[in-house]
Amino acid sequence: MSVWADIAKGIRDTIALNDRVTALAAEVKAMDDRLREQGERLVRVETFCDLVRPAVSARLALPPGRRD
């Protein structure tokens, strides 16, 4: 191969690599968004559990037969 062919191949490879990096960056952004959403959902579930726990504990502390 000539020097010019090597240079052209290098440029094509660089462009292809840049396209792949750009595509991977978009995938990472999408995964980050999904992970952030899951984190927010987990916080809501934990908050619900923290709010319900005292009510459940109080209800279980009632004597048998008094489940109001």
N, C-alpha and C positions, 0 to 999 in steps of 0.2 A: 504494500500500500504506500501511497505517497503521503507526504506530510499533510497536504491539503485534505485528503480523504480521512486521515486520522483526526484532524481538527474538526471536520464536519461531523464525524462520528461522535466525537467528544461533545460537541454542541448539542446534537440530537439526544445523546444520553443524558446530558444535563437538563434539557427541557423535559424529557420524560420523567426524570427523577423529581424535578420541581412539581410536575403535575401530581405525582404520587404523594409527595409531601403535603401538597395543598389538600388533596382528598383525605389524607389521614388526619390533618388538622381539623377538617370539617367533622369527621367521625368522632374525634376526641371531644370537640365542642358539644356534639349531640349527647355523648355519654356523660359529660359533665352536667348538662342540663337535666338529664334523667336522674343522675345521682343526687343532684340538689333537690329535685322534686321528691325523691324517695326520702331524703333527710327531713324535709318539711312534713311529709306525711307521718313519719315516725314520731316527730315531735308532737303532732296532734294526737296520735294514739297514746303516747306516754302521758300527755296532759289529761286525756279522758280517763285513763287508768288512775291517775293521781286524784282526780276529782271523785271518782266512783268508789275508790277503796274505803274511805271513811263511812260512806253510806252502807256498803256491804258489811263492813265490820260491825257497825251498830246494829244492823238487822240480824246478823248471826249471834249477837250477844243477847238477844231477847230470849226469854224462856221458851221452851217448846210449846207450841199451840198458840203463841202470840206473834204470828207473822202478819203484821198489818200492811 
